[in-house]
Amino acid sequence: MSAGSQSTSLATAVRSAGAGTLLWIGLLAGVFDIADNIIFNFFRSITPYQIFQYIASGLIGPRAFHLGWSSVALGVVLHFTIALIWTTVFFLAGRKLVFLVRRPVLWGPVYGIIVYVFMEWVVLPRSGIPQPRVISLVNRVNGVLALMFCIGFAVAMFISRKIPVPQD
């Protein structure tokens, strides 16, 4: 399949699902995920302002911590863009692997674990986030659970309910 026909089939799949529906699912998953992050970090005296600057540092490095509200805004945009990307990936995978959307309670959390592994061992090491990143067991457990349920489970459940599943 050529790149042109792949982009056409992607556009057709997203259009048939309703791009607005996909956008809302991504935004909701992003809200659930950031809510977990904000609540978890509240008990560590880390503010939402700092959380979003940290997210922005993935793209622009340590200077994100010196750019004030502009880096906070960038962090918000990046966070929700990433949630939308993971939502779209699950949607596209579910079009080919229909069992994902037929059993969202099982496969959603598994997808969340895949997201965690990919983010933790592929994306973050290549990002501008300040190194070294020392992550406690409590942080890891929260991170895995957040992605299992706030992203994986939520996305799988919403997609399985809102977007037509292809028939065998």
Z-matrix of the N, CA and C atoms (Angstrom, degrees):
N
C 1 1.451
C 2 1.525 1 108.42
N 3 1.308 2 117.06 1 133.19
C 4 1.459 3 121.15 2 -178.54
C 5 1.525 4 110.90 3 -78.67
N 6 1.327 5 115.85 4 163.04
C 7 1.470 6 120.39 5 179.39
C 8 1.519 7 110.99 6 -60.75
N 9 1.335 8 117.24 7 -36.81
C 10 1.455 9 121.11 8 179.57
C 11 1.522 10 111.98 9 -64.37
N 12 1.340 11 116.46 10 -43.31
C 13 1.470 12 118.55 11 179.80
C 14 1.518 13 111.39 12 -73.09
N 15 1.344 14 117.68 13 -29.98
C 16 1.465 15 119.75 14 175.33
C 17 1.514 16 110.67 15 -64.59
N 18 1.333 17 118.14 16 -44.60
C 19 1.458 18 120.15 17 -179.50
C 20 1.522 19 110.68 18 -68.00
N 21 1.348 20 117.25 19 -33.01
C 22 1.456 21 120.29 20 176.51
C 23 1.519 22 110.46 21 -66.87
N 24 1.342 23 117.77 22 -43.44
C 25 1.461 24 119.73 23 179.62
C 26 1.523 25 110.87 24 -67.89
N 27 1.328 26 117.89 25 -34.90
C 28 1.460 27 121.17 26 175.32
C 29 1.520 28 110.17 27 -63.61
N 30 1.324 29 116.34 28 -47.25
C 31 1.462 30 120.36 29 179.37
C 32 1.523 31 110.70 30 -61.32
N 33 1.326 32 117.34 31 -40.65
C 34 1.468 33 121.06 32 178.67
C 35 1.523 34 110.89 33 -64.82
N 36 1.332 35 117.18 34 -43.08
C 37 1.466 36 120.53 35 179.93
C 38 1.515 37 111.06 36 -63.88
N 39 1.327 38 116.84 37 -44.75
C 40 1.470 39 120.04 38 -179.83
C 41 1.521 40 110.27 39 -66.28
N 42 1.325 41 117.17 40 -41.62
C 43 1.468 42 120.42 41 178.64
C 44 1.521 43 110.66 42 -61.92
N 45 1.334 44 117.66 43 -43.30
C 46 1.462 45 120.53 44 -178.63
C 47 1.520 46 110.87 45 -67.31
N 48 1.317 47 117.48 46 -32.15
C 49 1.462 48 120.61 47 178.54
C 50 1.514 49 110.67 48 -75.87
N 51 1.311 50 115.93 49 -26.41
C 52 1.453 51 120.56 50 -173.63
C 53 1.513 52 107.94 51 94.36
N 54 1.323 53 115.84 52 100.42
C 55 1.463 54 120.55 53 -178.35
C 56 1.520 55 110.51 54 -57.26
N 57 1.334 56 116.76 55 -35.25
C 58 1.463 57 120.08 56 178.48
C 59 1.515 58 111.89 57 -63.34
N 60 1.325 59 116.41 58 -39.90
C 61 1.468 60 120.49 59 178.34
C 62 1.517 61 110.10 60 -64.02
N 63 1.318 62 116.55 61 -45.16
C 64 1.461 63 121.02 62 178.74
C 65 1.529 64 110.75 63 -61.35
N 66 1.328 65 116.43 64 -41.27
C 67 1.462 66 121.09 65 177.85
C 68 1.527 67 110.79 66 -61.67
N 69 1.331 68 117.60 67 -46.29
C 70 1.467 69 120.74 68 179.82
C 71 1.523 70 111.86 69 -62.89
N 72 1.319 71 117.17 70 -40.09
C 73 1.467 72 120.17 71 178.50
C 74 1.528 73 109.44 72 -62.89
N 75 1.323 74 117.29 73 -44.66
C 76 1.466 75 121.00 74 178.06
C 77 1.517 76 111.97 75 -62.04
N 78 1.334 77 116.46 76 -41.78
C 79 1.469 78 119.79 77 178.76
C 80 1.528 79 111.59 78 -65.71
N 81 1.325 80 117.12 79 -42.58
C 82 1.473 81 119.69 80 178.40
C 83 1.527 82 111.17 81 -62.96
N 84 1.320 83 116.53 82 -44.96
C 85 1.463 84 119.65 83 178.16
C 86 1.527 85 110.18 84 -60.85
N 87 1.328 86 116.63 85 -40.81
C 88 1.464 87 120.34 86 177.07
C 89 1.511 88 112.52 87 -62.78
N 90 1.339 89 116.89 88 -38.97
C 91 1.471 90 120.74 89 177.39
C 92 1.526 91 110.10 90 -64.69
N 93 1.332 92 117.08 91 -45.31
C 94 1.473 93 119.84 92 179.49
C 95 1.528 94 110.29 93 -60.58
N 96 1.323 95 116.53 94 -44.61
C 97 1.460 96 121.21 95 -177.20
C 98 1.532 97 111.30 96 -65.84
N 99 1.328 98 117.02 97 -45.67
C 100 1.467 99 118.33 98 -178.24
C 101 1.526 100 110.83 99 -71.28
N 102 1.338 101 117.78 100 -30.71
C 103 1.469 102 120.38 101 176.01
C 104 1.525 103 109.86 102 -61.78
N 105 1.328 104 116.61 103 -44.24
C 106 1.468 105 119.61 104 176.03
C 107 1.521 106 110.48 105 -59.17
N 108 1.325 107 116.10 106 -45.85
C 109 1.456 108 121.21 107 -178.14
C 110 1.535 109 111.26 108 -61.76
N 111 1.320 110 116.00 109 -44.00
C 112 1.473 111 120.06 110 -179.01
C 113 1.520 112 110.76 111 -66.34
N 114 1.324 113 117.42 112 -44.12
C 115 1.475 114 120.66 113 -179.96
C 116 1.521 115 110.05 114 -65.94
N 117 1.315 116 117.57 115 -47.26
C 118 1.464 117 121.63 116 179.76
C 119 1.526 118 110.77 117 -57.97
N 120 1.323 119 116.74 118 -45.85
C 121 1.463 120 120.47 119 -176.72
C 122 1.524 121 113.56 120 -77.93
N 123 1.325 122 118.21 121 -19.16
C 124 1.458 123 121.61 122 174.61
C 125 1.529 124 109.84 123 -56.08
N 126 1.318 125 116.61 124 -40.64
C 127 1.464 126 121.60 125 -178.75
C 128 1.525 127 112.24 126 -75.25
N 129 1.313 128 116.41 127 -7.01
C 130 1.462 129 121.71 128 176.35
C 131 1.519 130 110.75 129 -109.54
N 132 1.342 131 116.36 130 10.44
C 133 1.472 132 123.64 131 -179.63
C 134 1.524 133 112.92 132 60.42
N 135 1.331 134 116.51 133 34.82
C 136 1.455 135 122.07 134 175.27
C 137 1.523 136 106.41 135 -107.94
N 138 1.326 137 116.48 136 126.99
C 139 1.462 138 121.34 137 -174.13
C 140 1.538 139 111.26 138 -88.01
N 141 1.338 140 117.08 139 160.63
C 142 1.471 141 119.35 140 174.13
C 143 1.531 142 111.79 141 -56.81
N 144 1.320 143 116.78 142 -36.74
C 145 1.465 144 122.09 143 177.15
C 146 1.529 145 109.57 144 -54.72
N 147 1.334 146 117.12 145 -48.37
C 148 1.465 147 121.95 146 -179.48
C 149 1.531 148 111.54 147 -68.06
N 150 1.326 149 116.30 148 -37.35
C 151 1.469 150 120.43 149 179.66
C 152 1.526 151 109.89 150 -60.57
N 153 1.329 152 116.44 151 -48.28
C 154 1.462 153 119.15 152 -177.96
C 155 1.529 154 111.85 153 -69.85
N 156 1.332 155 118.03 154 -31.76
C 157 1.468 156 119.17 155 174.03
C 158 1.531 157 110.26 156 -65.53
N 159 1.318 158 116.05 157 -38.48
C 160 1.467 159 120.65 158 177.44
C 161 1.526 160 110.10 159 -61.44
N 162 1.333 161 116.14 160 -44.79
C 163 1.463 162 119.91 161 177.95
C 164 1.537 163 109.86 162 -60.53
N 165 1.318 164 117.29 163 -44.28
C 166 1.474 165 121.45 164 178.96
C 167 1.522 166 111.09 165 -62.15
N 168 1.334 167 116.99 166 -31.82
C 169 1.462 168 119.57 167 -179.48
C 170 1.522 169 111.73 168 -63.74
N 171 1.317 170 117.05 169 -20.57
C 172 1.457 171 119.72 170 175.74
C 173 1.513 172 111.78 171 -62.13
N 174 1.324 173 116.33 172 -31.24
C 175 1.469 174 120.93 173 -179.52
C 176 1.529 175 111.90 174 -95.63
N 177 1.340 176 117.44 175 -41.72
C 178 1.475 177 118.98 176 -172.49
C 179 1.523 178 114.03 177 -114.06
N 180 1.324 179 117.36 178 5.80
C 181 1.454 180 120.66 179 175.55
C 182 1.523 181 113.59 180 77.55
N 183 1.327 182 116.46 181 -165.45
C 184 1.467 183 121.94 182 -174.05
C 185 1.529 184 114.82 183 -60.99
N 186 1.329 185 117.83 184 -21.07
C 187 1.460 186 118.12 185 179.61
C 188 1.526 187 111.95 186 -64.73
N 189 1.346 188 117.75 187 -14.93
C 190 1.469 189 120.94 188 176.86
C 191 1.524 190 110.91 189 -58.34
N 192 1.328 191 117.11 190 -28.85
C 193 1.459 192 121.02 191 -178.27
C 194 1.528 193 112.56 192 -78.03
N 195 1.334 194 117.04 193 -2.54
C 196 1.462 195 121.53 194 -179.82
C 197 1.527 196 112.81 195 -118.58
N 198 1.313 197 117.22 196 3.24
C 199 1.464 198 120.51 197 -175.62
C 200 1.520 199 114.19 198 -101.46
N 201 1.321 200 117.35 199 5.26
C 202 1.461 201 120.75 200 174.74
C 203 1.522 202 113.84 201 62.91
N 204 1.334 203 113.67 202 -139.19
C 205 1.461 204 120.51 203 -173.52
C 206 1.517 205 113.28 204 -65.98
N 207 1.326 206 118.32 205 -24.57
C 208 1.467 207 118.47 206 179.00
C 209 1.531 208 110.51 207 -66.62
N 210 1.325 209 117.43 208 -37.61
C 211 1.467 210 118.72 209 177.63
C 212 1.530 211 110.98 210 -74.80
N 213 1.334 212 117.73 211 -29.14
C 214 1.467 213 120.47 212 174.26
C 215 1.533 214 108.86 213 -63.53
N 216 1.330 215 116.75 214 -46.29
C 217 1.469 216 121.03 215 178.71
C 218 1.527 217 110.68 216 -61.43
N 219 1.322 218 116.59 217 -42.02
C 220 1.457 219 120.32 218 177.49
C 221 1.534 220 110.07 219 -61.19
N 222 1.317 221 116.82 220 -42.46
C 223 1.467 222 121.34 221 178.35
C 224 1.524 223 112.26 222 -60.79
N 225 1.332 224 116.83 223 -40.28
C 226 1.468 225 121.03 224 177.66
C 227 1.532 226 109.64 225 -62.79
N 228 1.322 227 116.25 226 -48.39
C 229 1.465 228 120.82 227 -179.49
C 230 1.532 229 110.38 228 -61.35
N 231 1.312 230 116.97 229 -45.38
C 232 1.464 231 120.15 230 179.85
C 233 1.525 232 111.58 231 -62.81
N 234 1.332 233 116.68 232 -44.22
C 235 1.465 234 120.32 233 -179.33
C 236 1.532 235 110.96 234 -57.59
N 237 1.328 236 116.07 235 -49.81
C 238 1.461 237 119.16 236 -177.24
C 239 1.530 238 112.34 237 -72.79
N 240 1.313 239 117.54 238 -29.33
C 241 1.466 240 120.44 239 174.80
C 242 1.521 241 110.11 240 -65.28
N 243 1.317 242 116.20 241 -43.74
C 244 1.468 243 120.39 242 178.82
C 245 1.531 244 110.32 243 -63.55
N 246 1.332 245 117.55 244 -42.71
C 247 1.472 246 120.29 245 177.87
C 248 1.526 247 110.35 246 -61.63
N 249 1.319 248 117.05 247 -40.17
C 250 1.463 249 120.48 248 178.99
C 251 1.533 250 111.11 249 -67.54
N 252 1.313 251 116.89 250 -37.77
C 253 1.469 252 120.16 251 177.63
C 254 1.524 253 109.95 252 -62.49
N 255 1.335 254 117.59 253 -47.62
C 256 1.467 255 120.31 254 179.98
C 257 1.523 256 111.29 255 -64.75
N 258 1.319 257 117.41 256 -33.40
C 259 1.465 258 120.84 257 175.87
C 260 1.524 259 109.82 258 -64.44
N 261 1.316 260 116.39 259 -45.53
C 262 1.462 261 121.31 260 -179.44
C 263 1.525 262 110.97 261 -65.17
N 264 1.327 263 116.99 262 -39.50
C 265 1.473 264 120.34 263 178.05
C 266 1.531 265 109.86 264 -60.89
N 267 1.341 266 117.07 265 -45.25
C 268 1.470 267 119.50 266 179.13
C 269 1.522 268 110.49 267 -63.84
N 270 1.320 269 116.95 268 -42.83
C 271 1.461 270 121.17 269 178.46
C 272 1.526 271 110.51 270 -57.32
N 273 1.334 272 116.66 271 -49.20
C 274 1.468 273 120.59 272 -178.87
C 275 1.521 274 111.25 273 -65.65
N 276 1.318 275 117.43 274 -40.84
C 277 1.471 276 120.59 275 177.05
C 278 1.526 277 110.13 276 -62.59
N 279 1.328 278 116.40 277 -40.29
C 280 1.460 279 121.21 278 179.75
C 281 1.522 280 112.89 279 -65.87
N 282 1.319 281 117.41 280 -24.11
C 283 1.474 282 120.77 281 176.59
C 284 1.526 283 110.18 282 -71.20
N 285 1.327 284 116.43 283 -32.53
C 286 1.470 285 120.95 284 -179.13
C 287 1.533 286 111.58 285 -94.17
N 288 1.320 287 116.29 286 -38.19
C 289 1.470 288 122.55 287 -178.22
C 290 1.528 289 107.71 288 -112.46
N 291 1.305 290 115.78 289 80.27
C 292 1.467 291 122.00 290 -170.40
C 293 1.528 292 112.15 291 -59.90
N 294 1.333 293 118.05 292 -26.59
C 295 1.467 294 120.08 293 179.34
C 296 1.524 295 111.87 294 -58.50
N 297 1.333 296 117.71 295 -25.68
C 298 1.468 297 120.96 296 178.86
C 299 1.529 298 111.54 297 -61.04
N 300 1.331 299 116.50 298 -42.66
C 301 1.466 300 119.96 299 -178.52
C 302 1.516 301 112.67 300 -89.36
N 303 1.301 302 116.73 301 -17.46
C 304 1.466 303 118.70 302 176.54
C 305 1.527 304 111.73 303 -78.50
N 306 1.326 305 117.36 304 -24.45
C 307 1.474 306 121.76 305 179.37
C 308 1.521 307 110.09 306 -130.14
N 309 1.344 308 116.68 307 64.49
C 310 1.469 309 120.21 308 -174.21
C 311 1.526 310 113.92 309 -65.81
N 312 1.320 311 117.89 310 -28.34
C 313 1.467 312 120.58 311 -179.45
C 314 1.529 313 110.23 312 -65.85
N 315 1.309 314 116.69 313 -34.03
C 316 1.465 315 121.19 314 177.64
C 317 1.524 316 111.54 315 -83.63
N 318 1.334 317 116.75 316 -52.35
C 319 1.457 318 120.79 317 -170.06
C 320 1.518 319 114.08 318 -81.68
N 321 1.321 320 118.63 319 -22.96
C 322 1.462 321 120.46 320 176.72
C 323 1.523 322 112.15 321 -59.50
N 324 1.349 323 117.84 322 -54.79
C 325 1.469 324 118.55 323 177.62
C 326 1.529 325 113.52 324 -61.54
N 327 1.324 326 117.62 325 -35.69
C 328 1.470 327 119.94 326 176.03
C 329 1.531 328 109.52 327 -61.87
N 330 1.326 329 115.74 328 -42.61
C 331 1.466 330 119.73 329 176.96
C 332 1.529 331 110.06 330 -60.84
N 333 1.327 332 117.63 331 -41.13
C 334 1.463 333 121.22 332 177.69
C 335 1.521 334 112.12 333 -58.15
N 336 1.325 335 116.84 334 -39.13
C 337 1.468 336 120.96 335 177.61
C 338 1.529 337 109.81 336 -65.85
N 339 1.320 338 116.69 337 -41.14
C 340 1.469 339 120.66 338 177.64
C 341 1.533 340 110.04 339 -61.73
N 342 1.331 341 116.28 340 -43.25
C 343 1.467 342 120.54 341 177.36
C 344 1.526 343 109.99 342 -59.59
N 345 1.343 344 116.67 343 -46.27
C 346 1.469 345 120.95 344 -179.82
C 347 1.532 346 110.54 345 -58.16
N 348 1.321 347 116.69 346 -50.05
C 349 1.460 348 120.95 347 -177.88
C 350 1.530 349 110.44 348 -60.40
N 351 1.324 350 117.22 349 -45.48
C 352 1.458 351 120.74 350 -179.12
C 353 1.534 352 111.12 351 -64.05
N 354 1.316 353 116.80 352 -45.65
C 355 1.469 354 120.20 353 -179.93
C 356 1.531 355 110.71 354 -64.48
N 357 1.323 356 115.95 355 -45.78
C 358 1.469 357 121.08 356 -174.29
C 359 1.528 358 113.02 357 -70.24
N 360 1.332 359 117.41 358 -38.84
C 361 1.456 360 119.48 359 -172.81
C 362 1.520 361 114.91 360 -109.34
N 363 1.336 362 117.49 361 -7.46
C 364 1.464 363 119.17 362 177.46
C 365 1.535 364 110.28 363 -117.38
N 366 1.324 365 117.02 364 -55.85
C 367 1.464 366 120.64 365 -172.82
C 368 1.534 367 111.93 366 -74.36
N 369 1.319 368 118.03 367 -57.44
C 370 1.469 369 120.66 368 -173.07
C 371 1.531 370 114.12 369 -60.37
N 372 1.341 371 119.84 370 -40.76
C 373 1.470 372 118.11 371 177.95
C 374 1.533 373 113.43 372 -62.98
N 375 1.331 374 117.37 373 -23.25
C 376 1.455 375 121.12 374 -179.62
C 377 1.525 376 112.43 375 -97.19
N 378 1.314 377 116.15 376 1.00
C 379 1.461 378 120.47 377 -178.00
C 380 1.529 379 109.95 378 -89.51
N 381 1.328 380 115.21 379 179.56
C 382 1.458 381 120.93 380 179.35
C 383 1.519 382 113.73 381 -89.24
N 384 1.323 383 117.50 382 7.17
C 385 1.467 384 120.61 383 -179.52
C 386 1.520 385 109.18 384 -58.64
N 387 1.342 386 116.37 385 133.42
C 388 1.472 387 119.78 386 -178.26
C 389 1.528 388 112.44 387 -53.95
N 390 1.318 389 114.42 388 136.94
C 391 1.462 390 121.11 389 179.62
C 392 1.523 391 108.80 390 -110.34
N 393 1.290 392 121.74 391 156.80
C 394 1.450 393 126.62 392 -2.73
C 395 1.530 394 110.75 393 -78.98
N 396 1.308 395 115.25 394 148.13
C 397 1.464 396 121.75 395 176.37
C 398 1.519 397 107.80 396 -96.55
N 399 1.305 398 116.55 397 107.61
C 400 1.457 399 120.96 398 176.84
C 401 1.524 400 106.67 399 -98.68
N 402 1.327 401 115.55 400 119.35
C 403 1.459 402 120.00 401 -174.98
C 404 1.520 403 109.03 402 -118.72
N 405 1.331 404 115.42 403 123.19
C 406 1.462 405 120.23 404 -179.86
C 407 1.531 406 109.95 405 -74.89
N 408 1.317 407 115.83 406 164.93
C 409 1.456 408 121.35 407 177.55
C 410 1.527 409 110.98 408 -60.42
N 411 1.334 410 116.91 409 -39.96
C 412 1.468 411 121.02 410 179.12
C 413 1.537 412 109.84 411 -62.31
N 414 1.325 413 117.00 412 -43.05
C 415 1.473 414 120.34 413 177.83
C 416 1.527 415 110.87 414 -62.91
N 417 1.333 416 116.67 415 -42.82
C 418 1.470 417 120.05 416 179.58
C 419 1.523 418 111.16 417 -62.29
N 420 1.324 419 116.11 418 -47.66
C 421 1.467 420 120.06 419 -179.13
C 422 1.524 421 109.98 420 -60.47
N 423 1.333 422 117.12 421 -45.65
C 424 1.461 423 119.61 422 178.18
C 425 1.528 424 110.67 423 -61.56
N 426 1.320 425 117.25 424 -42.92
C 427 1.457 426 120.73 425 -179.73
C 428 1.521 427 112.42 426 -61.65
N 429 1.324 428 116.55 427 -44.47
C 430 1.464 429 120.26 428 179.39
C 431 1.528 430 110.03 429 -65.11
N 432 1.332 431 117.05 430 -47.89
C 433 1.469 432 120.20 431 -178.50
C 434 1.530 433 111.49 432 -63.48
N 435 1.325 434 116.66 433 -39.93
C 436 1.464 435 119.93 434 179.00
C 437 1.525 436 110.86 435 -61.11
N 438 1.323 437 116.86 436 -45.13
C 439 1.459 438 118.83 437 -179.15
C 440 1.531 439 111.93 438 -73.64
N 441 1.328 440 117.26 439 -31.81
C 442 1.464 441 119.72 440 175.96
C 443 1.526 442 111.38 441 -62.14
N 444 1.342 443 116.08 442 -43.98
C 445 1.462 444 119.16 443 -171.70
C 446 1.523 445 113.79 444 -103.35
N 447 1.315 446 118.36 445 -41.29
C 448 1.474 447 120.26 446 -177.62
C 449 1.521 448 111.69 447 -75.08
N 450 1.314 449 117.18 448 -33.69
C 451 1.462 450 120.38 449 178.33
C 452 1.535 451 109.45 450 -102.83
N 453 1.320 452 117.96 451 -65.37
C 454 1.463 453 121.34 452 -173.96
C 455 1.518 454 114.34 453 -57.05
N 456 1.314 455 116.93 454 -60.22
C 457 1.464 456 121.04 455 -177.37
C 458 1.523 457 111.11 456 -63.51
N 459 1.333 458 116.77 457 -47.09
C 460 1.464 459 120.27 458 -177.57
C 461 1.525 460 111.11 459 -61.33
N 462 1.322 461 116.64 460 -48.01
C 463 1.463 462 120.31 461 -179.45
C 464 1.525 463 110.41 462 -62.30
N 465 1.324 464 117.05 463 -46.55
C 466 1.467 465 120.32 464 -178.87
C 467 1.530 466 111.18 465 -61.61
N 468 1.327 467 117.17 466 -43.41
C 469 1.465 468 119.94 467 -179.49
C 470 1.523 469 111.29 468 -65.72
N 471 1.323 470 117.33 469 -47.79
C 472 1.471 471 120.04 470 -179.34
C 473 1.525 472 111.14 471 -63.27
N 474 1.324 473 116.64 472 -44.52
C 475 1.463 474 119.08 473 -179.19
C 476 1.522 475 110.32 474 -64.82
N 477 1.329 476 117.26 475 -41.78
C 478 1.470 477 118.83 476 -178.85
C 479 1.524 478 111.88 477 -66.10
N 480 1.322 479 117.74 478 -25.02
C 481 1.468 480 121.27 479 -178.76
C 482 1.531 481 113.15 480 -91.61
N 483 1.328 482 116.60 481 -31.98
C 484 1.461 483 120.78 482 -170.23
C 485 1.524 484 115.16 483 -104.27
N 486 1.303 485 117.05 484 -21.00
C 487 1.459 486 119.72 485 -173.27
C 488 1.525 487 108.97 486 -116.61
N 489 1.314 488 117.52 487 129.23
C 490 1.465 489 120.31 488 -178.69
C 491 1.532 490 111.59 489 -58.31
N 492 1.317 491 114.84 490 134.94
C 493 1.463 492 121.17 491 178.69
C 494 1.522 493 108.10 492 -92.97
N 495 1.335 494 117.15 493 130.92
C 496 1.463 495 118.72 494 177.67
C 497 1.532 496 110.63 495 -61.18
N 498 1.303 497 115.75 496 142.30
C 499 1.462 498 121.04 497 177.16
C 500 1.511 499 109.62 498 -81.91
N 501 1.337 500 115.88 499 151.23
C 502 1.474 501 120.68 500 178.17
C 503 1.495 502 111.75 501 -63.59
